[in-house]
């Protein structure tokens, strides 16, 4: 039974977006469903408060509603944990690959969620830690899509060393490296010629970005491997960006560890009418004649 929902909004609200919100709140009021905004104090003016914390308290809700696009949904997911309520992702943006539901059938799909058993899928969270050579923890954040290691300076190579479960994979010179989840395999990794990973495959894909070698190719590994990434013999300090939304510079005496997050898997409400390969065809023109 859904009695209260938390609404998570994209960072910017235009007139069209506010109009949709007005209709939504009226629709919820008519059904006596309580709601509140997770990351805004007010929607009448420009946003006065936007959540930057990596975890938010959502235990009071029966369901979370992400309104925006893929980026909005990803921003919400990485702040949650396995005990969080299920997430309804509505696409009010452009691509809408990760979000399950369209704005054109928003109210119809919400009605089904309120009156029928929810169909859920689970998405694994991953964690990236920055540590010193003395194993002191400097930084820890979760991600759901990808961790990207790139250079700060344009037209300069970076040199990265990569290990999996203490086994050296390779040293790479180039523009950077992408550690992608199955969810993120259709994002930056795909653009860098990485493979498309079916969402149910428990894996990570390592995709070099413009490597200065003919032998460095994308590698798919089990998602229970622990990865270590370290800058190696270079004056350029790598920048680590998580989900395209959170970036930090890695100093020379530091390295990064990537593993499954202890916060576990997030529950997402699925759309029975949205089939994965059909979505690939419509969003990326895969196999279209």
Secondary structure, DSSP 4 states (H G I P E B T S, - for coil): ---EEEEEE-S---HHHHHHHHHHHHHHHHTT-EEEESS-S-SSSS-S----SS----TT-SEEEEEE-HHHHHHHHTT--TTSPPEEEEE-SS--SS--EEGGGHHHHHHHHHHSPPPEEEEEEEEEEEEETT--EEEEEEESSEEEEE-SSTT--EEEEEEETTEEEEEEEESEEEEEETGGGGTHHHHTTPPP--TTS-EEEEEEES-SSSS---EEEETTPPEEEEE-S-SSPPEEEETTTEEEEPPTTEEEEEEEEEEEEEEEE--TT--HHHHHHHHH-TT--
